[in-house]
């Protein structure tokens, strides 16, 4: 009798508990396999690759050479800083454009109009990114639609080449990222109680002060979440800068691609990959610090 | 007497539906004015017109004698306490109260002094650094009122601010609101669907129904001299008896229900024999007696049996079925405890003075 009482009191030993535990493990298994197999293992491999140098055919030794090359070669440096800079700018532009859109969807539009607007934001994503980017090329290239229109309207004398500028890359990146900013912003703004805005207005606030003191603080986790996603996507984007920026786009992912594929220098490519990881982590961390937010709060909003 | 708020024949329509119907009202300086009505009667719309969130289709709102036509809410000398209070969760208590002051360009040091003084006056001294989610329901209420009163508005509008509180706290906050209003002397316009809040708090109450005022008066007038059947039925508990008038004798009319119950009551408005009539008898004006001879001589007498006992402390009542017509009547139990031993199905006599009951022509409304 006392034995069975003890057995019943030990929940981990009971068959019910064991079954729950097994179910939990089975449910988690795909995520664990995905995390370990596709993220942890490749990165461990990359880390090891990046920390060795080839001294003779098939002979490698431990070395920081790959990272030293990055520091010694200004081209790599410039590309690195440039990529970070344009990515931050693209994130900021996306936020500026997406905010009014999200505000309209969350607070102004009602019923059917709301879902239609949401679908309109989504529709470009039904087309593959390559096709969308090629669409931009058709619009912007020298013999394309927009330069032609400018000539017809008499604004420019001859067709202007609009591709292969930094601004073109920026436009492409913002266009690609819009949805990822709009979605978290809409959910953040929808949770803002309209009576807070009315109360602020009633107490003497005007549009600008309400935006700054009520709306933005409330939406801050959504803004941060959207910005993190957009920044990561932009920083790691390969197709848009390459197609719209041309040979001189100098995007860091192109450098990684070149090392791995063109030069077969996997060690150097791995080191670049790691540097990009460190860069994005550092910038996200800094952004959260500057705006006084916690990563956990932000991720709960996405 | 200076009128802090004058609403002049204001009309608001949504499509073909008239929500506020050519409504006029005046609220004297320093008074506590309530607008009482069932949900959907248009009281919130009226309040939002006064606050400036809605524009009236016709008519004008004057606050402190000044027309508010075209004046946006942030420029009106009016502040509003919202139903859900709408405190800013991203700010501390102090920042909430200082928000309006900052918008008016009050210097930081002066604003801090005024916030501290205001917190002390509403009984929350030193709470300026607390976060909103650290406050209890009653404290939030006080912060919401402090946030508005610190701006010294001509008029404070309150949109059912006690609705979200539990019963006990609501009773407590009623008294607190009354004290705050007396203390500050600011004119309060309060809207509610809870007649007890309106009666307890107000100097004057307007009973609103379907976009119009049925009656405006002191709580006592509304309770003892209702002008329309709606007011009689909405304010306080009442027994409603509908029938047709068989005899009108000066001030008193006699009506008979379809079931044959004959009731006499004081008339309100013009009545003629044959009119459809609604009579109202308050539970507390009906006397109970075990022996019909004990009833006052002026009373018309009935007999019946106890249907059920509704014990509620001082508000206890009994439902009695009239013997002949099976009409159900609610009668308040006297607080002397004389009928504490009453049993269901017990035979009982009851009666009331016709002067203390009131009857109207059915469906009549205020002019």
Interface residues (C-beta under 8 A of the other chain):
Chain A: X193 X195 X196 X198 X199 X200 X201 X202 X203 X204 X205 X206 X209 X213 X214 X217 X218
Chain B: X51 X52 X53 X72 X73 X74 X75 X78 X79 X80 X82 X83 X84 X86 X87 X88 X89 X90 X91 X99 X100 X103 X104 X147 X148 X151
